[in-house]
Amino acid sequence: MQLRYAFRLYPDPGQRSALARAFGCARVVYNDAVRAREEARRAGAAFPAAGVLSRKLITQAKQTPERSWLGEVSAVVLQQSLRDAEAAYRNFFASLKGERKGAKSGVPRFKSRKDSRQSIRFTANARWSVTGSGRLNLPKIGAVKVKWSRTLPTQPSSVTVVKDAAGRYFASFVVDTDPAADSARMPGTDQSVGIDLGLTHFAVLSDGTKIDSPRFLRRAEKKLKKAQRELSRKQKGSKNREKARLKVARAHAKVADARREFHHQLSTQLIRENQAIGVEDLAVKALARTRLARSVHDAGWSAFVHMLEYKAARYGRRLVRIGRFEPTSQTCSACGVKDGPKPLNIREWTCTACGTVHDRDHNAAKNVRSAAGLAVTACGAPVRPGLVPAQREETGSHGFPPEPRAA
């Protein structure tokens, strides 16, 4: 599978100016491509092909006084910007036809020089390289200092240079992982676990382990509030306002980085220790519209489950998502009796059938593991097979009358 490895870049002043030119040229070419498509749509004509746009917006544009500065950057950067515009339109039309999963893609919009994230991409034919001293040599930019935190598993196929809202530069490499190396890194195990995600505790495992929620945003609220107040008092367009904006962006980036690091460490630990993992498919978007919105966003459940998903696929593990309407908090994990809904303030309850005293979250984690078909016998075999997801046309079949039984 393909993964991205990101490393921090430290360009010198001349290289920052060259990167700014490359960002600007890529943005102009992208906007020209979107404008050409929109003009064709208004005229009722066919959309111009990628080859026509490349010849008109790059090759011929370099010969004009208005766009002669496009020749100051690598041609690969400009070609990749056109590819990004093509991909944006493909995703938009696929969303209109219902062929694309996930959130719907909107109409491609013009990029702004004030966007919080700017990027350019170099493919293999751009002849970028890593020097013997460990610097990243980029065409028409130079050898940029890189902070290598780890070695790349294989030779990357492309590199994307990104500048974020906090003014930091990153090099993002696309690499193909080696399945044999991944298997050796994390050998198989016979353990399985169910996870109940929450706010009081970030995660409660079916073995009774409780992982506290770090609440990175809550802990940084005072500093963020002060930085945002200072930003609001600065005059728009002034240099002091730009300094204050960077201060706010860096504070937010620090919170996001800490949360991402916590998710990576926990997800890697769970994948290493368990062969199969069960997790509940939470309605995060709906919960983010409640009074708990800030705490839900601070927890970052979706990002954590996504990490579990791709790491399970990489290392040969099994991740099972159970339905969000499964009554994990209402069912006794000892006898299986459904004891009815309970308000959130009840953290412990006693089963009326068998008398077992349950911790609410621990009991839910046990039920998640059982509902995912991950409960094992003494010989290590599953008690029952995993759940089979319903097809699209079956999702509303619960309202149909039951089929007649054979006599």
LUMDOLO-877172 format. One line per field, with one value per residue (C-alpha): residue in one letter; residue number from 1; x, y, z. Coordinates in Angstrom, 2 decimals. Layout:
code [A	...] $
pos [NUM	...] $
X [X	...] $
Y [Y	...] $
Z [Z	...] $
// end
This chain:
code [M	Q	L	R	Y	A	F	R	L	Y	P	D	P	G	Q	R	S	A	L	A	R	A	F	G	C	A	R	V	V	Y	N	D	A	V	R	A	R	E	E	A	R	R	A	G	A	A	F	P	A	A	G	V	L	S	R	K	L	I	T	Q	A	K	Q	T	P	E	R	S	W	L	G	E	V	S	A	V	V	L	Q	Q	S	L	R	D	A	E	A	A	Y	R	N	F	F	A	S	L	K	G	E	R	K	G	A	K	S	G	V	P	R	F	K	S	R	K	D	S	R	Q	S	I	R	F	T	A	N	A	R	W	S	V	T	G	S	G	R	L	N	L	P	K	I	G	A	V	K	V	K	W	S	R	T	L	P	T	Q	P	S	S	V	T	V	V	K	D	A	A	G	R	Y	F	A	S	F	V	V	D	T	D	P	A	A	D	S	A	R	M	P	G	T	D	Q	S	V	G	I	D	L	G	L	T	H	F	A	V	L	S	D	G	T	K	I	D	S	P	R	F	L	R	R	A	E	K	K	L	K	K	A	Q	R	E	L	S	R	K	Q	K	G	S	K	N	R	E	K	A	R	L	K	V	A	R	A	H	A	K	V	A	D	A	R	R	E	F	H	H	Q	L	S	T	Q	L	I	R	E	N	Q	A	I	G	V	E	D	L	A	V	K	A	L	A	R	T	R	L	A	R	S	V	H	D	A	G	W	S	A	F	V	H	M	L	E	Y	K	A	A	R	Y	G	R	R	L	V	R	I	G	R	F	E	P	T	S	Q	T	C	S	A	C	G	V	K	D	G	P	K	P	L	N	I	R	E	W	T	C	T	A	C	G	T	V	H	D	R	D	H	N	A	A	K	N	V	R	S	A	A	G	L	A	V	T	A	C	G	A	P	V	R	P	G	L	V	P	A	Q	R	E	E	T	G	S	H	G	F	P	P	E	P	R	A	A] $
pos [1	2	3	4	5	6	7	8	9	10	11	12	13	14	15	16	17	18	19	20	21	22	23	24	25	26	27	28	29	30	31	32	33	34	35	36	37	38	39	40	41	42	43	44	45	46	47	48	49	50	51	52	53	54	55	56	57	58	59	60	61	62	63	64	65	66	67	68	69	70	71	72	73	74	75	76	77	78	79	80	81	82	83	84	85	86	87	88	89	90	91	92	93	94	95	96	97	98	99	100	101	102	103	104	105	106	107	108	109	110	111	112	113	114	115	116	117	118	119	120	121	122	123	124	125	126	127	128	129	130	131	132	133	134	135	136	137	138	139	140	141	142	143	144	145	146	147	148	149	150	151	152	153	154	155	156	157	158	159	160	161	162	163	164	165	166	167	168	169	170	171	172	173	174	175	176	177	178	179	180	181	182	183	184	185	186	187	188	189	190	191	192	193	194	195	196	197	198	199	200	201	202	203	204	205	206	207	208	209	210	211	212	213	214	215	216	217	218	219	220	221	222	223	224	225	226	227	228	229	230	231	232	233	234	235	236	237	238	239	240	241	242	243	244	245	246	247	248	249	250	251	252	253	254	255	256	257	258	259	260	261	262	263	264	265	266	267	268	269	270	271	272	273	274	275	276	277	278	279	280	281	282	283	284	285	286	287	288	289	290	291	292	293	294	295	296	297	298	299	300	301	302	303	304	305	306	307	308	309	310	311	312	313	314	315	316	317	318	319	320	321	322	323	324	325	326	327	328	329	330	331	332	333	334	335	336	337	338	339	340	341	342	343	344	345	346	347	348	349	350	351	352	353	354	355	356	357	358	359	360	361	362	363	364	365	366	367	368	369	370	371	372	373	374	375	376	377	378	379	380	381	382	383	384	385	386	387	388	389	390	391	392	393	394	395	396	397	398	399	400	401	402	403	404	405	406	407] $
X [0.00	1.03	1.76	3.01	6.06	6.34	9.54	10.19	12.05	14.19	14.76	17.04	15.72	16.62	14.95	11.82	11.58	11.97	9.28	6.97	7.41	6.67	3.55	2.35	2.97	1.21	-1.74	-2.00	-1.96	-4.63	-6.83	-6.34	-7.47	-10.59	-11.33	-11.00	-13.39	-15.93	-15.78	-16.38	-19.34	-20.95	-20.45	-22.00	-18.84	-17.00	-14.46	-10.92	-8.74	-5.72	-3.32	-4.97	-4.82	-1.16	-0.21	-2.24	-1.72	1.91	3.82	2.25	1.74	5.50	5.98	3.74	4.89	2.01	3.06	6.78	7.63	6.18	9.56	11.23	9.89	10.06	7.68	6.75	5.23	2.97	1.96	1.08	-1.06	-3.05	-3.42	-4.82	-7.45	-8.38	-8.68	-10.87	-13.32	-13.30	-14.18	-16.91	-18.60	-18.20	-19.96	-22.81	-23.28	-23.05	-19.95	-17.70	-17.89	-17.70	-18.58	-19.64	-17.07	-18.05	-17.35	-13.60	-12.91	-10.12	-7.14	-6.07	-2.62	-4.02	-4.99	-3.79	-2.10	0.06	1.77	3.68	4.48	7.56	7.37	10.29	10.79	11.54	14.90	14.72	17.12	18.49	22.12	24.85	24.62	20.89	19.50	16.54	17.65	14.69	14.89	15.18	14.98	18.20	19.31	16.94	17.79	15.62	15.05	15.02	13.14	13.28	14.45	12.22	11.32	11.56	12.42	9.65	7.81	7.07	7.56	5.14	6.43	3.82	3.66	1.04	-0.80	1.89	4.56	6.22	7.55	7.23	8.33	5.75	7.05	4.82	6.29	5.13	5.46	7.02	4.52	7.32	8.96	5.61	4.92	8.34	7.83	4.53	4.18	0.73	-0.94	-4.00	-5.38	-8.51	-10.06	-13.19	-12.95	-15.55	-14.69	-15.85	-15.16	-14.51	-12.02	-10.79	-11.04	-12.06	-10.88	-12.72	-9.90	-10.70	-7.94	-9.02	-7.12	-7.60	-8.53	-5.63	-7.98	-5.28	-7.60	-9.10	-5.64	-4.56	-7.76	-6.33	-3.31	-5.43	-7.94	-5.19	-3.55	-6.89	-7.74	-4.41	-5.06	-8.49	-6.95	-4.42	-5.14	-6.07	-3.31	-0.56	2.61	1.72	-1.54	0.39	2.66	-0.36	-1.98	1.14	1.10	-2.50	-1.74	1.31	-0.70	-3.36	-0.69	0.88	-2.48	-3.13	0.38	0.03	-3.35	-2.03	0.98	-1.31	-3.52	-0.50	1.04	-2.23	-3.32	0.11	0.06	-3.40	-2.49	0.74	-0.94	-4.15	-4.90	-8.52	-10.11	-13.78	-14.89	-18.25	-19.18	-20.02	-22.05	-19.34	-20.93	-24.19	-22.42	-20.43	-23.69	-24.59	-23.49	-20.57	-19.21	-15.96	-15.12	-16.01	-13.72	-11.00	-11.13	-10.72	-12.40	-12.65	-8.92	-8.11	-10.38	-8.94	-5.44	-6.61	-8.12	-5.08	-2.64	-4.78	-4.71	-0.95	-0.02	-2.57	-4.87	-8.68	-10.75	-14.52	-16.94	-20.27	-23.44	-23.98	-27.43	-26.09	-27.27	-23.81	-24.58	-27.95	-26.99	-25.48	-22.21	-22.53	-25.99	-26.97	-30.18	-31.10	-31.75	-33.06	-31.60	-29.85	-28.99	-25.37	-25.00	-25.34	-21.81	-22.50	-25.55	-26.65	-28.22	-31.74	-31.44	-28.10	-27.14	-23.79	-22.51	-21.23	-19.04	-20.91	-17.93	-16.22	-19.48	-19.92	-16.39	-17.11	-20.31	-18.44	-15.97	-18.77	-20.90	-17.89	-17.54	-14.16	-14.95	-12.73	-12.92	-10.20	-8.73	-8.58	-11.38	-14.05	-17.36	-19.21	-18.18	-17.85	-20.77	-21.55	-22.32	-25.72	-25.89	-27.18	-30.64	-30.92	-30.33	-34.05	-35.38	-36.21	-39.67	-40.69	-42.98	-41.20	-40.99	-43.52	-42.09	-42.22	-44.95] $
Y [0.00	3.60	5.83	9.37	10.18	13.85	15.57	19.12	21.41	24.40	26.50	29.52	32.99	32.54	29.14	30.52	33.14	30.45	28.34	31.36	31.84	28.17	28.30	31.40	29.99	26.73	28.68	30.85	27.83	26.11	29.21	29.61	26.00	26.54	29.78	28.06	25.33	27.86	29.93	26.78	25.86	29.29	29.17	25.70	24.28	21.08	21.23	21.70	18.58	18.41	18.56	21.70	23.38	22.42	23.90	27.07	27.82	26.75	26.41	29.38	31.45	31.46	33.29	36.21	39.19	38.64	35.07	35.03	34.49	30.96	29.95	30.72	27.52	23.85	22.83	19.70	21.88	23.57	20.27	18.80	21.85	21.12	17.50	18.74	20.80	17.75	15.62	18.24	18.19	14.38	14.19	16.80	14.96	11.60	13.07	14.35	10.87	9.16	7.23	8.70	7.58	9.92	13.60	15.23	17.32	20.86	22.80	23.56	27.08	29.57	29.36	32.41	33.59	33.85	30.18	28.53	25.70	25.96	23.08	22.03	18.51	17.06	13.69	11.45	13.15	16.42	14.91	15.83	13.93	13.55	14.64	12.77	15.24	14.52	17.62	17.60	18.94	20.48	21.89	25.70	25.86	24.27	21.86	22.33	21.22	18.31	17.04	13.26	11.64	8.15	6.41	5.88	2.18	2.35	4.82	7.46	8.10	11.79	14.57	17.34	20.51	22.00	25.29	25.29	28.13	28.39	29.13	25.72	23.78	20.02	17.48	14.72	11.59	8.93	5.45	1.89	-0.21	-3.67	-6.34	-8.69	-5.99	-5.05	-8.69	-8.99	-5.74	-6.85	-10.63	-12.17	-12.51	-14.33	-11.36	-9.35	-6.29	-4.17	-0.39	1.98	5.59	8.36	11.77	11.06	8.44	8.60	4.81	1.94	-1.52	-4.79	-6.02	-3.21	-0.78	2.86	5.45	8.99	11.74	14.23	17.14	19.01	21.81	22.33	22.65	25.21	27.28	30.03	30.55	30.38	32.86	35.36	34.98	35.36	38.47	40.05	39.25	40.90	44.14	44.48	46.66	44.69	44.57	45.53	43.57	43.28	41.57	39.04	38.35	37.88	35.57	33.41	33.25	31.94	29.46	28.10	27.64	25.69	23.66	22.69	21.35	19.46	17.94	16.75	15.17	13.46	12.09	10.68	9.01	7.50	6.08	4.58	3.15	1.57	0.02	-1.48	-2.82	-4.37	-6.12	-7.36	-9.39	-8.17	-4.94	-4.03	-0.40	1.33	3.37	6.66	9.46	12.06	14.71	14.51	14.62	17.65	19.61	19.13	20.99	18.55	19.75	21.20	18.07	15.82	17.77	17.77	13.96	13.40	9.98	9.92	10.50	7.81	5.19	6.07	5.38	2.03	1.22	1.83	0.33	-2.81	-3.12	-2.56	-5.09	-7.80	-7.08	-7.15	-4.08	-4.56	-1.65	-2.40	-0.38	2.77	1.54	-1.59	-1.34	-1.82	0.29	-1.38	-5.06	-7.12	-8.57	-11.49	-12.88	-10.92	-9.44	-5.98	-3.84	-0.71	2.74	4.66	8.36	9.41	10.22	6.51	5.14	1.87	-0.36	-3.81	-6.33	-7.21	-10.73	-12.03	-9.38	-8.55	-5.05	-3.34	-0.35	1.34	1.88	-1.44	-3.29	-1.42	-2.36	-6.03	-5.83	-4.15	-7.04	-9.60	-7.84	-7.70	-11.48	-11.25	-13.22	-16.32	-19.73	-21.43	-22.88	-19.42	-19.92	-17.25	-17.90	-16.66	-15.18	-11.46	-9.32	-9.07	-5.46	-4.96	-4.05	-0.61	-1.90	-3.84	-0.95	-0.12	-3.66	-3.61	-2.21	-5.13	-7.89	-11.09	-13.94	-16.77	-19.83	-23.24	-25.51] $
Z [0.00	-0.51	2.47	3.00	5.09	6.10	7.24	8.37	5.96	6.91	3.76	3.87	2.86	-0.83	-0.94	0.77	-1.98	-4.66	-2.97	-2.81	-6.58	-7.18	-4.99	-6.83	-10.32	-9.47	-8.08	-11.22	-13.55	-11.45	-11.50	-15.26	-15.77	-13.63	-15.49	-18.88	-17.79	-16.48	-19.68	-21.74	-19.53	-19.91	-23.68	-23.86	-25.40	-24.54	-21.76	-23.13	-22.85	-20.58	-23.54	-24.89	-21.49	-21.06	-24.42	-23.93	-20.21	-19.88	-23.18	-25.00	-21.84	-21.16	-24.48	-23.43	-21.35	-18.88	-18.01	-18.85	-15.16	-15.39	-16.79	-13.46	-11.86	-12.77	-15.57	-13.58	-10.85	-13.41	-15.03	-11.64	-10.89	-14.06	-12.92	-9.61	-11.45	-13.57	-10.44	-8.76	-11.68	-11.83	-8.14	-8.57	-11.45	-9.70	-6.65	-8.82	-10.29	-6.91	-7.93	-5.23	-1.61	1.32	1.49	-1.75	-3.58	-4.46	-7.63	-7.97	-6.76	-7.36	-5.04	-3.06	-2.09	1.45	1.68	4.89	2.99	-0.14	-1.90	-5.00	-6.20	-7.89	-9.63	-10.60	-13.99	-12.18	-11.20	-7.55	-5.29	-1.78	-1.56	0.28	3.15	3.60	1.91	-0.49	-3.87	-5.72	-9.28	-9.42	-5.60	-4.37	-1.66	1.28	4.81	6.04	9.56	9.00	11.88	10.31	7.17	4.16	3.69	-0.12	-2.86	-3.00	-6.26	-5.65	-3.13	-2.19	-0.53	1.79	3.65	6.43	8.14	10.82	8.20	8.53	5.52	5.09	2.49	2.01	0.24	-1.34	-0.82	-1.45	1.69	1.69	2.92	4.00	6.11	7.65	8.61	10.24	12.11	13.68	13.95	14.44	17.83	19.18	21.13	20.26	21.86	21.79	22.15	23.59	22.70	25.02	26.49	30.19	29.06	25.49	25.19	27.44	26.33	26.81	29.09	31.55	30.52	30.68	28.64	29.85	27.41	27.12	26.25	24.33	23.21	26.67	28.22	25.62	25.70	27.88	25.63	22.47	23.85	24.64	21.22	19.42	21.43	20.50	16.83	16.87	18.13	15.32	12.29	9.19	6.61	9.06	9.73	13.40	12.43	10.34	13.31	15.55	12.98	12.89	16.69	16.66	13.87	15.70	18.90	17.00	15.17	18.51	19.73	16.48	16.48	20.08	19.34	16.20	18.08	20.80	18.17	16.40	19.57	20.84	17.48	16.89	20.37	19.82	16.38	17.72	20.65	18.97	15.87	15.71	16.95	17.28	17.36	17.25	14.17	15.90	14.32	14.89	12.65	14.57	17.95	16.78	16.50	20.17	23.29	23.48	20.12	21.46	23.44	20.48	18.15	20.80	21.07	17.30	17.14	13.34	12.85	15.43	13.81	10.38	11.73	13.09	9.70	7.51	10.02	10.28	6.48	6.42	9.11	8.33	11.25	11.26	12.14	12.54	12.86	14.50	13.88	15.88	16.92	18.62	22.30	23.79	26.88	27.51	27.25	30.05	28.82	31.26	30.45	27.31	28.72	27.42	30.48	28.70	28.03	30.79	31.11	30.77	34.48	35.37	35.18	37.03	36.96	38.17	35.80	36.96	35.53	36.82	39.39	37.80	38.61	35.45	34.77	31.92	29.60	30.34	29.72	26.41	25.32	26.06	24.00	21.14	21.10	21.20	18.55	16.24	16.48	18.18	21.34	21.36	22.96	24.95	21.74	20.16	17.59	17.11	18.84	15.75	12.40	11.86	10.79	7.08	6.04	4.39	0.73	-0.25	-1.20	2.09	4.45	4.74	4.79	8.51	7.74	5.51	6.91	7.92	5.46	6.04	7.76	6.17	7.47] $
// end
